[in-house]
Amino acid sequence: MDSLYFVAVVLGIVEGLTEFIPVSSTGHLILVGNLLGFTGEKAATFEVFIQLGAILAVVVLYRQRFINMILNLFADGFRFDGRGLTLWHVLVAMLPASILGLLVHKAIKTYLFSVQTVLIGLVLGAILMLVAMKTGPKRPVSDLDDMNYRQALWVGLVQCLSLWPGFSRSGSTIAGGMLGGLTSKVAAEFSFIVAVPMMIGATGLDMIKSYQYLTASDLPVFAIGFVVSFFVAWAAIVWFLNLLQRIGLAPFAYYRFLVAFVYGVFFLL
């Protein structure tokens, strides 16, 4: 059991560090889980569950934004006029990946959760991020409340790529936002906000389908991973936003190339 506590801490750190930065949390969890020998149905359920800790970090950090969106929705009588960031923007961005995810969820779990597919996703996601940096508009939207529904939809369409493990949900949404006319900071913040309902839905679906693999004795291990993921994700979000404005996405793309190369050379070949 002590070894499982160690695994819970390590994977909680990995989840918290990687969930909201564009390096693929799913990919890292699969790779690190394989290194630690923590695999199988229970391991997959644990990796899904600790995402809730990272989600909670976003809710706490952006609590006022979420409260305002909910209050404005009712205050405006469900109007769809595009004034400021609303829950409608979030819904528009959620729909493409949500619908596609429901349609191909079983195929993804069956065929794409492997080291090889993760490495492919890391490389392709890195290329997308570099393209977004090179081809973004000269005058991008620099305020979250100024983005429009077309940009929200574009983010949602590009987010569909993140269904491939290793591609990165945050990487695809940030790159999609930049390609759609947002600054990297605004794209990142919208990515964090959209992540909350997306991840709650995906995590809830996974937990319903895999709860039978859990027992009461698993609770301490799952709790440790959850708590560690929450605090690490909180720190990672603040750090990432500050760093993103100074260095952009390129270092994260190059890191993805490096991880794919090193892991491919030493563990696959």
N, C-alpha and C positions, 0 to 999 in steps of 0.2 A: 504493500500500500504506500509506503514511503516513496518508492520510485514513481508511483502514479501521481503523488503530490508534486514531485519535481517536474514531471511531464506537464501537469496542469499549469504550473507557474511559467514554464518555458513557452508553452503554446498560448497562454494568456498574454504574455509579453509580445509574442509574434503577432497575434491577432490585433492587439491594441496598437502596435506600431504600424501595421501594414494595411488595416482596414480602410483608412481614409487618405492614404497617400498612394500615388499611382504605381504601385509595384506588385499588386495582386495578393491580397490576403489569403484567398483560397489556394493559390499556387504555393505560397510560402508554407501554409499549414500542411499541405500535402507533402511537400518536400521535407520539412522538418519532422513531420510525423513519421515518415519513412525512415529518416535517420535515427529517430528514437525508438523505432520498432513499435510505434503506437498506431496500429492500423486495424481495419475491420469495421463492422457496423457500429459498435459502441464508440470507437474513435471518431467516426464520421459524425455521429450524433453529438458528441462533445464539441467538435469543431463548429458545428452549427449553433449549439447552445451558447457558447461564449461570445458569439457575435452580438447577442443581446446586451452584453456589457458595453461593447463599443457603441451600440445604438443609444443606450442610456446616456453615454457621455455627450453625444450630439444634442439630445433632448435637453440636458441640463445646460449646456453651453449656449444653446440657441432658444432657450425657453421663452424669452420675451417675443422673439420672432414668431414662434409657433402660437403663442397666446394671441398675438395681434392678428395673425391670419385667421384664426378661428373666430375671434370677435368681429373682425371686419366682414367675414363671410355672412354672419347673421345680421350685422348692422346694415349691410348694403342690400339685404333682401335677395341674396344669391345672384347678384348682378355679375355679368360676364363682360365688363367694360375695360379690363386691362389696366386699372389704376393701381400701380404698385404691385409688389409680389403678392400673389394670392394662392389659396389652395387650388385654384383652377390651374395655375401654372404647374404646380406639383402633380396634379392629376394628369395633365397633358403629357408631362415628361414620364410618368409612370406607365401609361397604357401600353406602348409598344412592347417593352420588355416583359411586362406582366402577362400580356396575352401570349406572346411567343413562348415565354417560360412555362406557362401552363400546358401548352401544346407539346413541348419537347422535353419536359422535365424528366420523364423516365429515361428517354434516350441519352440525355446528358449524364445522368447518374450512372447509367449502364456502360457507356462507351467513352466518356470524356474525362473521367476522374482517374487519370494516370499521370505518371511522371512525364512521359513523352508528350502528351497533349499540353501539359502545363508549360513545358519548355517552348513549345511552338507558340502558345499564347503570350508568353513573356516577350518573345522576339517581335511578334506581329504588333502587340500593344505598344512596344517601344517605338516601332516605326511610325505608328499612328501619331504618337505624341510629338515626335520630331517634325512630322508633316504639319501638325497643327501650329507649331511654333513658327514654321517658315511661311505659312500661307494665311495666317490670321489677318483680319482687317487692320488698316492703319489707325482707325479711330474706334476701337472697341467700346462697348458699353461698360462703364466703370462703376455703376451703382446697381445693386441687386434689384432695386425697385423700378429700374428703367428697362428691364428685359421684357420682351414681348412673347406672345404665344408661339410665334414661328420659331423663335430661338429655343423655347421650352420643348417644342416638338422635335426639333433637330437634336437636342440633347437626348431625348427619349429614344429616338431612332438609333443613334450611335451607341447608346447604352445597351442595345440588343447584342452587341459584340461581346459584352462582358459575360454572357451566358456560357461562353467558352472558358473553362477554367484556365487561369493564368493570364487572361487578357486584362483583367482588372476593371471592376465597376467604376471606381473613382478615376482611373486612367482614361477610360472610354468617355465618361461624362465630362471630365475636365477638357479633354481634347475636343469633344463634340461641342462644348460650349464655346471654346476658342474659335473653332471653325465656323460657328454660327454667329460670331460677332461679340463675344464677351471677353473681358480681361481674364487672365488666369485666376486672379483672386475671386472675382465674381463667379466664374465657372466653378471654382472649388467650393465656395460657400453654397451655391445652388446644388452641387453634387452632394454635400453633406446633408442638406435638408431633404432632398429627394430620397436619400438613402434610408431615412427613418421608416416611412411606410413600405418602401420596397423590401427592406430587410426584415421588417416585422412580418410581412406577408410570406416571404420566402422561408424565413426561419420557422414560422408557425406551421407552414405546410410540411416542412421536413420533420419537425418534432412530432406532429400528428402521425406521420408515417413510420416513425422509428422509435416511439416511446416504449414499445414492447422489449427493446433491447436493454432497458434501464432497470435498475433495482435500487432499493433504499440505500444500499451501501455506496452507491455512486454519488450520492448527494454532496458529500464533502469535497470530492475531487471537482465536480461540476461547479460548486460554489466558489472554490479557489480560482478556477479559471475565469469565472464571470467577474469577480472582484478585480483581479489583476488586469483583465482586459479593459474594464471601465476606467481605471486610473491611468493606465498607459495610453489609452485612446484619447483621453482628455488632454494629456500633455502633448501627444503627437499632433493633435489638431492645431493647437496654439503654435507649436513649433513649425509645423508645415506651412501655415499661412504666412508666417514671418519669413520663412526661408524662400517660399515660392516667389515672393515679390522681389527678392534679391538675385536669385540665380535661375529662375524659370524651371521648365520641365526637363531640360536636356540632361542634367546629372542623373535624374531618376530613370530616364530612358537608357542611359549608358550603364547604370547599375543593373537594369534588367538584362541587358546584353551580357554583362559579366556573370550574373547568376546563372543564366542559361548555359553559357559556355563552361563555367567551372563545374556545375553539376553534371552537364552532359559528358565532359571529359572524364571526371573522376568516378562517377557513379553509374553511368550507362555504358561507356566504352570499356 
